Amino acid sequence: MTTLTNIRLQQFRSYNDASFEFSPKVNIIVGPNASGKTNLLEAILVVARGGSYRVRDADLVHFGQPWARLDAYVADELRTVKLVNEPEPGKTYELGGRVFKRLTLEHMLPVVLFEPNHLVLLTGSPERRRDYLDELLQQIQPGYGVVVRSYRRALAQRNRLLKTAHVAKDHLFPWDVRLSELGAVIARSRLQLANSINETIGGLYRDLSRSTTDVAVSYRIAVDPQDYESVMLRELELRVRQDLLRGFTSFGPHREDFSAAFNGREAGDVASRGETRTLVLGLKIVELQLLEARRDKAPLLLLDDVFSELDGRRREALTAHLNQYQTFITTTDADVVTHHFTAHSAIIPIEKS
């Protein structure tokens, strides 16, 4: 089991210098709004995975300060993250006495984040759902993060050329080839992940909702995944006139989507607010299970102010799946959370500065 025992935050976000110790079970971080609860959760995520889910690295440094530092013990190993804004931006990680510029998969801690924006995962923008799949894949598939970053850079370069007056097709072709190669890896990986989720989510949803509703998820891939490279290359060439008029690339995994259906009908058309939240809760539990199976260690679970967003039945369902994970829950009302945990929980009060 991955266990974070303590953390020190220096000049990180709203903290000047603060230290916290954690229970190996459930940690309830309680305090008023704008007190720094989410900033503490964010620090844990940076230590575990290397980056924030809310802001760029430069904004993690306390306002007006040149640097920030995080020191955390995971089991008996010290993990240090140093962020510098002056004289020029930079970030380093120190693990086991070694210094790294970027965390690879083997150095990342498996972690599942559940925050309020995830409650509209299925009804929000397709970009949010693509990011959901990509972030999970980066934690279970070696090298996937490099592929995604390379694809985004190549896409940005092609889009810049599309906005250039009188650009020649020959200038676009190398980027078409690069995008097709990388796009195929992304599309096939997302499809495989969606299929893995689909194997479990139906039964889990029925258990959580105590209903007989048939739920399925799918990745809407545009073409046969085995022929993705050749088809995407052909589509980019066929659509070049249209793309030049629009100024952006109209085909590829950056235009695809992940969707869910209730009894064969699109969730966005028929699902109630409660049904949607139950399905998102189920997706998070599947995420925990997939990470544990693929990484062979229990992930950390971060719940950012979502416990109060769930009704009593869904809280109980979530609680039932927390026992085997070190969990961090932020809340403004400890009473909403504490009565669900009879033992093995710690209250961490955060005072508004």
Contacts in CASP RR format, 6 or more apart in sequence:
PFRMAT RR
TARGET T0000
AUTHOR 0000-0000-0000
METHOD contacts of the structure
MODEL  1
MTTLTNIRLQQFRSYNDASFEFSPKVNIIVGPNASGKTNLLEAILVVARG
GSYRVRDADLVHFGQPWARLDAYVADELRTVKLVNEPEPGKTYELGGRVF
KRLTLEHMLPVVLFEPNHLVLLTGSPERRRDYLDELLQQIQPGYGVVVRS
YRRALAQRNRLLKTAHVAKDHLFPWDVRLSELGAVIARSRLQLANSINET
IGGLYRDLSRSTTDVAVSYRIAVDPQDYESVMLRELELRVRQDLLRGFTS
FGPHREDFSAAFNGREAGDVASRGETRTLVLGLKIVELQLLEARRDKAPL
LLLDDVFSELDGRRREALTAHLNQYQTFITTTDADVVTHHFTAHSAIIPI
EKS
1 24 0 8 1.000
1 297 0 8 1.000
1 298 0 8 1.000
1 324 0 8 1.000
1 325 0 8 1.000
1 326 0 8 1.000
2 74 0 8 1.000
2 75 0 8 1.000
2 109 0 8 1.000
2 110 0 8 1.000
2 297 0 8 1.000
2 298 0 8 1.000
2 299 0 8 1.000
2 300 0 8 1.000
2 326 0 8 1.000
3 24 0 8 1.000
3 74 0 8 1.000
3 75 0 8 1.000
3 326 0 8 1.000
4 22 0 8 1.000
4 44 0 8 1.000
4 47 0 8 1.000
4 48 0 8 1.000
4 72 0 8 1.000
4 73 0 8 1.000
4 74 0 8 1.000
4 109 0 8 1.000
4 300 0 8 1.000
4 326 0 8 1.000
5 21 0 8 1.000
5 22 0 8 1.000
5 24 0 8 1.000
5 73 0 8 1.000
5 74 0 8 1.000
5 75 0 8 1.000
6 19 0 8 1.000
6 20 0 8 1.000
6 21 0 8 1.000
6 22 0 8 1.000
6 72 0 8 1.000
6 73 0 8 1.000
7 19 0 8 1.000
7 20 0 8 1.000
7 22 0 8 1.000
7 40 0 8 1.000
7 43 0 8 1.000
7 44 0 8 1.000
7 47 0 8 1.000
7 70 0 8 1.000
7 71 0 8 1.000
7 72 0 8 1.000
7 73 0 8 1.000
8 17 0 8 1.000
8 18 0 8 1.000
8 19 0 8 1.000
8 20 0 8 1.000
8 69 0 8 1.000
8 70 0 8 1.000
8 71 0 8 1.000
8 72 0 8 1.000
9 15 0 8 1.000
9 17 0 8 1.000
9 18 0 8 1.000
9 19 0 8 1.000
9 39 0 8 1.000
9 40 0 8 1.000
9 43 0 8 1.000
9 68 0 8 1.000
9 69 0 8 1.000
9 70 0 8 1.000
10 16 0 8 1.000
10 17 0 8 1.000
10 68 0 8 1.000
10 69 0 8 1.000
10 70 0 8 1.000
10 71 0 8 1.000
11 17 0 8 1.000
11 61 0 8 1.000
11 62 0 8 1.000
11 65 0 8 1.000
11 67 0 8 1.000
11 68 0 8 1.000
11 69 0 8 1.000
12 39 0 8 1.000
12 43 0 8 1.000
12 60 0 8 1.000
12 61 0 8 1.000
12 62 0 8 1.000
12 68 0 8 1.000
12 69 0 8 1.000
12 70 0 8 1.000
12 83 0 8 1.000
13 36 0 8 1.000
13 39 0 8 1.000
13 42 0 8 1.000
13 43 0 8 1.000
13 60 0 8 1.000
13 62 0 8 1.000
13 68 0 8 1.000
14 36 0 8 1.000
14 39 0 8 1.000
14 62 0 8 1.000
14 353 0 8 1.000
15 36 0 8 1.000
15 39 0 8 1.000
15 40 0 8 1.000
15 43 0 8 1.000
15 62 0 8 1.000
16 62 0 8 1.000
20 40 0 8 1.000
20 348 0 8 1.000
22 326 0 8 1.000
22 328 0 8 1.000
22 346 0 8 1.000
22 348 0 8 1.000
23 326 0 8 1.000
23 344 0 8 1.000
23 345 0 8 1.000
23 346 0 8 1.000
24 326 0 8 1.000
24 344 0 8 1.000
25 323 0 8 1.000
25 326 0 8 1.000
25 327 0 8 1.000
25 341 0 8 1.000
25 344 0 8 1.000
25 345 0 8 1.000
25 346 0 8 1.000
26 322 0 8 1.000
26 326 0 8 1.000
26 327 0 8 1.000
26 329 0 8 1.000
26 341 0 8 1.000
26 344 0 8 1.000
26 345 0 8 1.000
26 346 0 8 1.000
27 326 0 8 1.000
27 327 0 8 1.000
27 328 0 8 1.000
27 329 0 8 1.000
27 345 0 8 1.000
27 346 0 8 1.000
27 348 0 8 1.000
28 329 0 8 1.000
28 331 0 8 1.000
28 334 0 8 1.000
28 337 0 8 1.000
28 338 0 8 1.000
28 341 0 8 1.000
28 345 0 8 1.000
28 346 0 8 1.000
28 347 0 8 1.000
28 348 0 8 1.000
29 37 0 8 1.000
29 40 0 8 1.000
29 41 0 8 1.000
29 328 0 8 1.000
29 329 0 8 1.000
29 330 0 8 1.000
29 331 0 8 1.000
29 348 0 8 1.000
29 350 0 8 1.000
30 37 0 8 1.000
30 330 0 8 1.000
30 331 0 8 1.000
30 332 0 8 1.000
30 333 0 8 1.000
30 334 0 8 1.000
30 337 0 8 1.000
30 347 0 8 1.000
30 348 0 8 1.000
30 349 0 8 1.000
30 350 0 8 1.000
31 37 0 8 1.000
31 331 0 8 1.000
31 332 0 8 1.000
31 349 0 8 1.000
31 350 0 8 1.000
31 351 0 8 1.000
31 352 0 8 1.000
32 332 0 8 1.000
32 352 0 8 1.000
33 332 0 8 1.000
34 352 0 8 1.000
35 350 0 8 1.000
35 351 0 8 1.000
35 352 0 8 1.000
35 353 0 8 1.000
36 350 0 8 1.000
37 305 0 8 1.000
37 330 0 8 1.000
37 331 0 8 1.000
37 350 0 8 1.000
38 54 0 8 1.000
38 304 0 8 1.000
38 305 0 8 1.000
38 330 0 8 1.000
40 330 0 8 1.000
40 348 0 8 1.000
40 350 0 8 1.000
41 113 0 8 1.000
41 302 0 8 1.000
41 304 0 8 1.000
41 328 0 8 1.000
41 330 0 8 1.000
42 52 0 8 1.000
42 53 0 8 1.000
42 54 0 8 1.000
42 60 0 8 1.000
43 70 0 8 1.000
44 72 0 8 1.000
44 111 0 8 1.000
44 300 0 8 1.000
44 302 0 8 1.000
44 328 0 8 1.000
45 51 0 8 1.000
45 52 0 8 1.000
45 53 0 8 1.000
45 111 0 8 1.000
45 113 0 8 1.000
45 302 0 8 1.000
46 52 0 8 1.000
46 60 0 8 1.000
46 70 0 8 1.000
46 81 0 8 1.000
47 70 0 8 1.000
47 72 0 8 1.000
47 74 0 8 1.000
47 79 0 8 1.000
47 81 0 8 1.000
47 109 0 8 1.000
48 108 0 8 1.000
48 109 0 8 1.000
48 110 0 8 1.000
48 111 0 8 1.000
48 300 0 8 1.000
49 103 0 8 1.000
49 108 0 8 1.000
49 109 0 8 1.000
49 111 0 8 1.000
49 139 0 8 1.000
50 81 0 8 1.000
50 93 0 8 1.000
50 103 0 8 1.000
50 108 0 8 1.000
51 57 0 8 1.000
52 59 0 8 1.000
52 60 0 8 1.000
53 113 0 8 1.000
53 115 0 8 1.000
57 83 0 8 1.000
57 89 0 8 1.000
57 90 0 8 1.000
57 91 0 8 1.000
58 83 0 8 1.000
58 85 0 8 1.000
58 89 0 8 1.000
60 68 0 8 1.000
60 83 0 8 1.000
61 67 0 8 1.000
61 68 0 8 1.000
61 83 0 8 1.000
61 84 0 8 1.000
61 85 0 8 1.000
62 68 0 8 1.000
65 85 0 8 1.000
66 84 0 8 1.000
66 85 0 8 1.000
66 86 0 8 1.000
67 82 0 8 1.000
67 83 0 8 1.000
67 84 0 8 1.000
67 85 0 8 1.000
67 86 0 8 1.000
68 82 0 8 1.000
68 83 0 8 1.000
69 80 0 8 1.000
69 81 0 8 1.000
69 82 0 8 1.000
69 83 0 8 1.000
70 79 0 8 1.000
70 80 0 8 1.000
70 81 0 8 1.000
71 78 0 8 1.000
71 79 0 8 1.000
71 80 0 8 1.000
72 78 0 8 1.000
72 79 0 8 1.000
72 80 0 8 1.000
73 79 0 8 1.000
74 109 0 8 1.000
77 95 0 8 1.000
77 96 0 8 1.000
78 94 0 8 1.000
78 96 0 8 1.000
79 93 0 8 1.000
79 94 0 8 1.000
79 95 0 8 1.000
80 93 0 8 1.000
80 94 0 8 1.000
80 95 0 8 1.000
81 91 0 8 1.000
81 92 0 8 1.000
81 93 0 8 1.000
81 94 0 8 1.000
82 91 0 8 1.000
82 92 0 8 1.000
82 93 0 8 1.000
82 94 0 8 1.000
83 90 0 8 1.000
83 91 0 8 1.000
84 90 0 8 1.000
84 91 0 8 1.000
91 101 0 8 1.000
92 99 0 8 1.000
92 100 0 8 1.000
92 101 0 8 1.000
93 99 0 8 1.000
93 100 0 8 1.000
93 101 0 8 1.000
93 102 0 8 1.000
93 103 0 8 1.000
93 107 0 8 1.000
94 100 0 8 1.000
95 107 0 8 1.000
100 107 0 8 1.000
104 142 0 8 1.000
104 143 0 8 1.000
105 138 0 8 1.000
105 139 0 8 1.000
105 141 0 8 1.000
105 142 0 8 1.000
105 143 0 8 1.000
106 142 0 8 1.000
108 139 0 8 1.000
109 299 0 8 1.000
109 300 0 8 1.000
110 139 0 8 1.000
110 291 0 8 1.000
110 292 0 8 1.000
110 295 0 8 1.000
110 297 0 8 1.000
110 298 0 8 1.000
110 299 0 8 1.000
110 300 0 8 1.000
111 139 0 8 1.000
111 299 0 8 1.000
111 300 0 8 1.000
111 301 0 8 1.000
111 302 0 8 1.000
112 284 0 8 1.000
112 287 0 8 1.000
112 288 0 8 1.000
112 291 0 8 1.000
112 299 0 8 1.000
112 300 0 8 1.000
112 301 0 8 1.000
112 302 0 8 1.000
113 302 0 8 1.000
113 304 0 8 1.000
114 284 0 8 1.000
114 301 0 8 1.000
114 302 0 8 1.000
114 303 0 8 1.000
114 304 0 8 1.000
114 306 0 8 1.000
115 302 0 8 1.000
115 303 0 8 1.000
115 304 0 8 1.000
115 305 0 8 1.000
115 306 0 8 1.000
116 304 0 8 1.000
116 305 0 8 1.000
116 306 0 8 1.000
116 309 0 8 1.000
117 128 0 8 1.000
118 132 0 8 1.000
118 280 0 8 1.000
118 284 0 8 1.000
118 306 0 8 1.000
119 276 0 8 1.000
119 277 0 8 1.000
119 280 0 8 1.000
119 306 0 8 1.000
119 309 0 8 1.000
120 128 0 8 1.000
120 276 0 8 1.000
121 128 0 8 1.000
121 129 0 8 1.000
121 132 0 8 1.000
121 280 0 8 1.000
121 283 0 8 1.000
122 129 0 8 1.000
122 259 0 8 1.000
122 260 0 8 1.000
122 267 0 8 1.000
122 268 0 8 1.000
122 271 0 8 1.000
122 276 0 8 1.000
122 279 0 8 1.000
122 280 0 8 1.000
123 267 0 8 1.000
123 268 0 8 1.000
123 276 0 8 1.000
126 256 0 8 1.000
126 257 0 8 1.000
126 258 0 8 1.000
129 257 0 8 1.000
129 258 0 8 1.000
129 259 0 8 1.000
130 190 0 8 1.000
130 253 0 8 1.000
130 254 0 8 1.000
130 256 0 8 1.000
130 257 0 8 1.000
130 258 0 8 1.000
132 258 0 8 1.000
133 190 0 8 1.000
133 193 0 8 1.000
133 194 0 8 1.000
133 219 0 8 1.000
133 258 0 8 1.000
134 144 0 8 1.000
134 145 0 8 1.000
134 148 0 8 1.000
134 186 0 8 1.000
134 190 0 8 1.000
136 193 0 8 1.000
136 287 0 8 1.000
136 290 0 8 1.000
136 291 0 8 1.000
137 144 0 8 1.000
137 145 0 8 1.000
137 189 0 8 1.000
137 190 0 8 1.000
137 193 0 8 1.000
138 144 0 8 1.000
138 145 0 8 1.000
138 148 0 8 1.000
139 291 0 8 1.000
139 294 0 8 1.000
139 295 0 8 1.000
140 193 0 8 1.000
140 290 0 8 1.000
140 291 0 8 1.000
140 294 0 8 1.000
140 295 0 8 1.000
141 189 0 8 1.000
144 185 0 8 1.000
144 189 0 8 1.000
147 182 0 8 1.000
147 185 0 8 1.000
147 186 0 8 1.000
148 186 0 8 1.000
150 178 0 8 1.000
150 182 0 8 1.000
151 179 0 8 1.000
151 182 0 8 1.000
151 183 0 8 1.000
151 186 0 8 1.000
151 253 0 8 1.000
151 254 0 8 1.000
154 175 0 8 1.000
154 178 0 8 1.000
154 179 0 8 1.000
154 182 0 8 1.000
155 179 0 8 1.000
155 249 0 8 1.000
155 254 0 8 1.000
157 175 0 8 1.000
158 172 0 8 1.000
158 175 0 8 1.000
158 176 0 8 1.000
158 179 0 8 1.000
158 249 0 8 1.000
159 247 0 8 1.000
159 248 0 8 1.000
159 249 0 8 1.000
161 167 0 8 1.000
161 171 0 8 1.000
161 172 0 8 1.000
161 175 0 8 1.000
162 172 0 8 1.000
162 243 0 8 1.000
162 244 0 8 1.000
162 246 0 8 1.000
162 247 0 8 1.000
162 248 0 8 1.000
162 249 0 8 1.000
163 247 0 8 1.000
167 244 0 8 1.000
169 237 0 8 1.000
169 240 0 8 1.000
172 236 0 8 1.000
172 240 0 8 1.000
173 237 0 8 1.000
176 233 0 8 1.000
176 236 0 8 1.000
176 237 0 8 1.000
177 233 0 8 1.000
179 232 0 8 1.000
179 236 0 8 1.000
179 249 0 8 1.000
179 252 0 8 1.000
180 228 0 8 1.000
180 229 0 8 1.000
180 230 0 8 1.000
180 232 0 8 1.000
180 233 0 8 1.000
180 236 0 8 1.000
181 229 0 8 1.000
183 228 0 8 1.000
183 229 0 8 1.000
183 232 0 8 1.000
183 252 0 8 1.000
183 253 0 8 1.000
184 225 0 8 1.000
184 228 0 8 1.000
184 229 0 8 1.000
184 232 0 8 1.000
186 253 0 8 1.000
187 221 0 8 1.000
187 222 0 8 1.000
187 225 0 8 1.000
187 228 0 8 1.000
187 252 0 8 1.000
187 253 0 8 1.000
187 256 0 8 1.000
188 225 0 8 1.000
188 228 0 8 1.000
190 219 0 8 1.000
190 221 0 8 1.000
190 253 0 8 1.000
190 256 0 8 1.000
190 258 0 8 1.000
191 219 0 8 1.000
191 221 0 8 1.000
191 225 0 8 1.000
193 219 0 8 1.000
194 217 0 8 1.000
194 218 0 8 1.000
194 219 0 8 1.000
194 258 0 8 1.000
195 219 0 8 1.000
196 290 0 8 1.000
197 217 0 8 1.000
197 283 0 8 1.000
197 286 0 8 1.000
197 290 0 8 1.000
198 216 0 8 1.000
198 217 0 8 1.000
198 218 0 8 1.000
200 286 0 8 1.000
200 289 0 8 1.000
201 215 0 8 1.000
201 216 0 8 1.000
201 217 0 8 1.000
201 279 0 8 1.000
201 282 0 8 1.000
201 283 0 8 1.000
201 286 0 8 1.000
202 214 0 8 1.000
202 215 0 8 1.000
202 216 0 8 1.000
203 215 0 8 1.000
204 282 0 8 1.000
204 285 0 8 1.000
204 286 0 8 1.000
205 211 0 8 1.000
205 213 0 8 1.000
205 215 0 8 1.000
205 278 0 8 1.000
205 279 0 8 1.000
205 282 0 8 1.000
206 212 0 8 1.000
206 213 0 8 1.000
206 215 0 8 1.000
207 317 0 8 1.000
208 278 0 8 1.000
208 281 0 8 1.000
208 282 0 8 1.000
208 314 0 8 1.000
208 317 0 8 1.000
209 275 0 8 1.000
209 278 0 8 1.000
213 262 0 8 1.000
213 263 0 8 1.000
213 275 0 8 1.000
214 262 0 8 1.000
214 263 0 8 1.000
214 264 0 8 1.000
215 260 0 8 1.000
215 261 0 8 1.000
215 262 0 8 1.000
215 279 0 8 1.000
216 260 0 8 1.000
216 261 0 8 1.000
216 264 0 8 1.000
217 258 0 8 1.000
217 259 0 8 1.000
217 260 0 8 1.000
217 261 0 8 1.000
217 283 0 8 1.000
218 258 0 8 1.000
218 259 0 8 1.000
218 260 0 8 1.000
218 261 0 8 1.000
219 256 0 8 1.000
219 257 0 8 1.000
219 258 0 8 1.000
220 256 0 8 1.000
220 257 0 8 1.000
220 258 0 8 1.000
220 259 0 8 1.000
221 228 0 8 1.000
221 256 0 8 1.000
222 231 0 8 1.000
222 251 0 8 1.000
222 252 0 8 1.000
222 255 0 8 1.000
222 256 0 8 1.000
223 231 0 8 1.000
223 232 0 8 1.000
224 231 0 8 1.000
232 251 0 8 1.000
232 252 0 8 1.000
235 251 0 8 1.000
235 252 0 8 1.000
236 243 0 8 1.000
236 249 0 8 1.000
236 251 0 8 1.000
239 250 0 8 1.000
239 251 0 8 1.000
242 250 0 8 1.000
243 249 0 8 1.000
243 250 0 8 1.000
259 266 0 8 1.000
259 267 0 8 1.000
260 266 0 8 1.000
260 267 0 8 1.000
260 271 0 8 1.000
260 279 0 8 1.000
261 267 0 8 1.000
262 270 0 8 1.000
262 271 0 8 1.000
262 275 0 8 1.000
263 270 0 8 1.000
267 275 0 8 1.000
267 276 0 8 1.000
267 279 0 8 1.000
268 276 0 8 1.000
271 279 0 8 1.000
274 311 0 8 1.000
274 314 0 8 1.000
277 309 0 8 1.000
277 310 0 8 1.000
277 314 0 8 1.000
278 314 0 8 1.000
278 317 0 8 1.000
281 310 0 8 1.000
281 314 0 8 1.000
281 317 0 8 1.000
281 318 0 8 1.000
285 318 0 8 1.000
285 321 0 8 1.000
288 299 0 8 1.000
288 301 0 8 1.000
288 321 0 8 1.000
288 325 0 8 1.000
291 299 0 8 1.000
292 298 0 8 1.000
292 299 0 8 1.000
298 324 0 8 1.000
298 325 0 8 1.000
298 326 0 8 1.000
299 325 0 8 1.000
300 325 0 8 1.000
300 326 0 8 1.000
300 327 0 8 1.000
300 328 0 8 1.000
301 322 0 8 1.000
301 325 0 8 1.000
301 326 0 8 1.000
301 327 0 8 1.000
301 328 0 8 1.000
302 327 0 8 1.000
302 328 0 8 1.000
303 327 0 8 1.000
303 328 0 8 1.000
303 329 0 8 1.000
303 330 0 8 1.000
304 330 0 8 1.000
305 330 0 8 1.000
305 331 0 8 1.000
305 332 0 8 1.000
307 315 0 8 1.000
307 318 0 8 1.000
307 329 0 8 1.000
307 331 0 8 1.000
307 336 0 8 1.000
307 337 0 8 1.000
308 331 0 8 1.000
308 332 0 8 1.000
308 333 0 8 1.000
308 336 0 8 1.000
310 318 0 8 1.000
315 340 0 8 1.000
316 340 0 8 1.000
319 340 0 8 1.000
319 341 0 8 1.000
329 337 0 8 1.000
331 337 0 8 1.000
334 347 0 8 1.000
338 345 0 8 1.000
338 347 0 8 1.000
END
